[in-house]
Structure formats: C-alpha cells, structure tokens
Amino acid sequence: MVATPPELDAQIASLLADPASEIDVPRKHRVFCNRNLRMDSIELIGFDMDYTLALYHQDKLEKLSIQITLDKLIEKHGYPEDIRDLAYPSEWAIRGLMVDRELGHVFKMDRHSYVGRCHHGFRTLSQDERKQTYHNEKINLSSDRYEWIDTLFGLPDACMYTTLVDWYDTHRHGEVGYWKLFDDIRAAIDEAHRDDTLKSVIKADLAAYIVKDPQLAETLHKFRSSGKKLFLLTNSLWDYTDAVMTFLLDGERKAYPSWRNYFDIVIVGGAKPAFFNDKRPFHQVEPSSGHLLDAEVKSLGRDKVYQGGNVVAFEEMTKIRGENVLYIGDHIYGDILRLRKQHMWRTAMVLQELEREIQVGDRLEGQVRDLDLLDRRRRNLESEVDYQAMRLKRVQRLLEESAGNGHGSGGGAPGARAKLEEVKRATKASLESLRARLELMTEEVESLDNRIDHTFNPHWGSILREGNENSRFGEQVNDYADLYTSRVSNFASYSPLRYFRAPRRPMPHEV
C-alpha cells in the first residue's frame, strides 16, 4: 500500500477538523459583516502586517514599549529617575480613548461624541466635572489638543500618560505641563519605533512577542486557490517585515518555500495613510541588503519587493481598482477610513480584542438580558412618574384657578374642590411611591451595568460600547469596516466566494 504524502495527510486532517458548516463556527472566530460584500467579485486581497497578519502578545509588547520609552524619557528628555519605579498598569487603557493634552484628562466617548467617562490620572471625574468640562460646547476632535488612541501600538502612550499625570500632580505639581508631558511620551515612543530600539528586541525573540497562528498559511493558500491575488502593504521596513513574515509563514506549507510565495506584490515602508493621499513613487528594494534601487518602477512584479508608492500608481499597474480590491488592516485612520471615503476599496478590520469581547459578552449573556429587562421596566416607571407629575401639576393649577375665581372652599360644583384636594393627595402619594421605586430601580440598573462594564474593563468597559450606545470607536468600525473579525485566519472557515450579508438593523421605532 502506497503511503500518503505528509502534505496530503495535513490537508486531510485540516478538512476533518473544519466545522461541518459555517453555522458551527464559534462566535469568537466568525467574520462579521457591516455592509454586504460578495467575495466572488474580489480579485485582489491586501493585508497589513502588524496587528493583522502578525498579532502580538499585547501585555509583553506593552511592557517592553513602556520600559524603552522610560529609558528615552530619562536619558534624552531629562525626566527624573523616580518615574522608572512607578507601576504602569498595562491593562488600564483600551482602544478608542481620547487624550486631552491641555487638561491632562483621558476620556471615552459614545457615537454622538458625548463624554461618557473621564479620568484625570487615576481619579475618575464626577458627572458634574465631566459636564462642566466637556458638555457646554462641541469638542473639536481635529484640534491638536486631542489625541485619539485608535491602535494597539498607542495603548502604552495612554497608560504612561495617566500614570505620570497622577505622579506629577501628587509629587511635582506644575513642573511639567500636561501638553508637554504627552508630547514627550509620544516623541520617545515614536523614536523607539523609528531607531529600531523596540523592533531589535522583538526580532531577537519573535516567539515571545508575536502570536504564531497555525491557520494563517492555510487561509492565504485558500484565497490563492480560489484565483485571488494577494498583496502585502505594511508600514514596516524590509528587515523587520522579512523577519516577522519568515517567522509566521516559512516552512508552513511545502508549496510555499518562502513567505513571499504567498503574495503577488510585497510593499514595505508604505507610510499609510500617505500611501492613499500622496503621490510618492515606488522604489524597488534589494532583499539581500535592504537597499533601494535607483531604477524607476513601471510595473509591480511577483518576485520583487517594493517600498513607498501610492494608491493611484498601484491601481494603474495592477489594473484592479475600487470594489474589486479588499484590504484587511487594523487601523481605522491609517487602513480603513481613507480607503472607504476616497478609493472605494472594500475593507475588513482585524480587532484582536474582539475574541475577548465576545467571550466576556457570552459569559454575561444572562446579566445583559436582566439589564435589558430592568431598563425596560425603568423606562415604563419613568413614564408613569412623568404622567403622575403632570397630573399633579394639572390638579394644582385647577385648585389655584378655583381659588382665584373666588369660589373658596365651597364654590363651584358641589364638592368639586374637595374632590380635587382628594385627587391631589392621592396623586402626590402615588408620585412619591413611584419615585421611591424608580430610585431603587435606577440604583439596581446602575449597579448591574457597572458590574457588566467592570468585567470588560474595570475603568472603561467594552471597547465597542459606551452606555446604551456604540462607543465612538465602535461606531467607526460600524461605519468604515465592511467586515470585521478577530484574526485573519477566521476567513479559513468561510468560502473564498462567500456572499457576506449585513444583518437587518432596526430603527428604534421598529424595536
């Protein structure tokens, strides 16, 4: 009997491990759809690398980023050695937070740009403080005063800023301005990315910092097998890109001896979002040295590596454009928003946090149901309170008009005033009882709501929700990402020709 080749054995094992149908895909591994997308119309699929093809062990990476940033703040920006020994809670920040450089606050907004919760250092601002600061005029989010933390790379910024605002307020108040403090942190961490301080540590121990997804190679192969072309477009430069992609893909499938064999086009140093806005030329990279070649790039070849470039030239050279291109990335501003607004590429967003969000949400399903029920009862009770309050005002007005017309206690229809007085007493008693019940129910709702939020994140709740609304971050995912999922390999559970359909979203009057 002829032995089965190992490659075929692996393919058979993979097939047998597949879900029986797409319905059986666990929720945390599903691809979710905001806007209908026919995969059979997609000819070209592009991928970012960092936090898209390459997911990071976030806690380890944040601790490394904070350590290197502290070194630079102390050695190059003159900050005191004392800050090295502070506790920087890496789990404190989430994506979607806004930094107020002027006041030293960090806050989270809902989809209407309403500030739902806010911290100064580690102190939570009261509702009155929030309203006094942010609710009297529209926040100009395009102002330099505000910085949106919309990437996972940005979480150490928010964590360090909060910790140092807290420390300086307590120990050296006024020594460093809030604006300068954030700018120094951002400059130090940007320098760590730029001068290879951070990436050299990662390259030295890739397995410690990067998640090796065993299904990634199969996913890319599945796309290619359906006739789609693939390209890589990353802001990382060649040396780091090659190290990471080699770690992720080399040796995973015999038909692809090098990671570059999975891709028809490889573009590094893309400088997104400038890639989508500017007209920078493409340069060819010499892979063995990383040096740029002088020759003008007139076509994009499968066996070559490119740096820079722009979307207009890319579409001209590939002859594929608009809705026939799907780009998968992790950054709303750098990867998603410009593509949807200006170039009509279809978009998919990788939210590494989504797996945990779904797991926590599933665990809290019963409590969320209870919260919805309590909230409906509270709304009904509020309506009854409003009705009885209006009824009491009406009765009071009739009593005053009756007295003003000189009817006195005995005027008008026989016993009418006495009846009004009785109605007033009964309505007032009913209103007081309803208000007491409403107060207790509101406390119950808020307590349960806080417990649910605390399970997602003790300080900020879910990254995708704020109160009863989508968070600003969640709304932008909803608006600009046609698809979203927790990792690229989740596409392996779906046909490459799948018609992704968005669910029907009822308006409030339809619920």
Steps between C-alpha positions, in 0.01 A plus 500: 500500500636843398563734792309829506733800453535709820366808319183310404468363853504857632233609250276205592540575871419864437184410306381260770554770763291754308155589637222301331353831384562871543221506759722286724783755506546620861393863536846616602634365168231643274527774241234768558347710224401869508447539126415230246812368328523242221835327531459359148538857368828555688803451275773635725535468878749714691630461855667722753760317707513634857187406697350346186708210369727530803311515829702592808507373856364836610595498867865413428524755220351778714741430784792508257374825342460664841847391613669636186297822508597559864867458407466766232300739721766483770811494283396738221218716636630561853225330698587388856614147578206472742257432214678175417371337819133593459238233430370529144186282478508378140139378522372849583451640149283383212468608139268790431607728785559872447786689667445865594850647488388829651331371816680169544176302472435172320139432401274268303219619272185350357405519133352847549835627639348519849764450770376201697786452745818691571814465712762746615790281590334208674224717648157460343333834429149541638204553268489869596872541421456331163203715408668821609810417294365345180125542459457874455652513152576258218840334531720573199660160460720622213674740738860428605369506855356150459669172410297192413644167615372282215777240462635236735845653453359814668389336826836550678469875426171521690623278784819701553324835467241410762764368741726803460217755523403334827860501628583859400175632649582330830876550525612777263192699411557751220853385421399358160195616305243242395544588133880468511478177697293326234711635216819378670351153552387485137839625374686240707284209390508612135878514522503147643309379192709708261852421624442123526539499880165326539502282191852371558384349831197344331711357215734341754213296647208500257315216673484701823324795339315371192213252490567222250159412356505141366208574266647809332683316221191290423287815481731670250525179297121474492469852361763428235339169406177683418682713242552814705824696497652605832717795595674622814494873581669586829660807653780286644828503309651201324729357768227482764233388253719216373582383853136498615355345184771233494408409857129485415499314168828341393482120510126490564408354158728312260359684196618832649871472588515874582236728647534717189351218293159570656492856363486639147618843618702596810512867607689608812547849644157593363467799736121465521291713497736695268484202261135589440543879485839589350671423171824353632677273249560129541859386557626147456674346801803274471397220743851386589608846620178694548638778278277688256578469129510809279305366202150642445226251586262460204336173603452295817653155466424189701861421585596849616470717812395866489505793739282811512267565209143622480155360436451669161816347354414168668161484327647603166765228512276220631203598278278415797323773692207608713257236619703215355766553768462391864750637752529345846655714774474598865510882494185701430681819398805348331344195334123530484349850496690644202439189290125517557470877460728559202588183312202265529716203600306253711629474855531243777624591845689272736409566864731285709295590809180363346561142616502608862210742447289214365608256771413751774174589326399134476583448868287801593209412271260433788596820683461705181151353454417594858634851438285542188192386692574731793564788263163448328327491836682816602388679184141395570533624857647830380202543269263440790691749718479760223127437458425530872719813528306666218173388656604655833587830329165501322311439824701772674426746218126425517504554876680834457260613227206399714630704794582795272146513370371550850336163531671433830466170668134479426482656152443332166321171454404334825801332655719561190781666693495231767524238229795685344672510839448126536635438149799720583578300816465167321706613200772642724517177701512294181773724358713471814463122494588481131804724547624284786459188285672675209793598719546141617467366147749755366749393767444137398546579130815704561646235729444222246623722216818579695562132573466415130730787398754403766523148357602638160741755648487639857563857381341527156264210429473356149706654220195490271232634735447808718180494701210397277680620187789387288823658617657746258748227411223243456303738278801556275548124466131486406527788251827425322574127523294287262608192695666456838646204682757414767768349274569438131485121539129523585442532124610136467159390631323670208492443128727741308191562284275574798229764474528679835167661586447770761222431753188714492537783752166621634444865586374576852137522384529147357615339824 
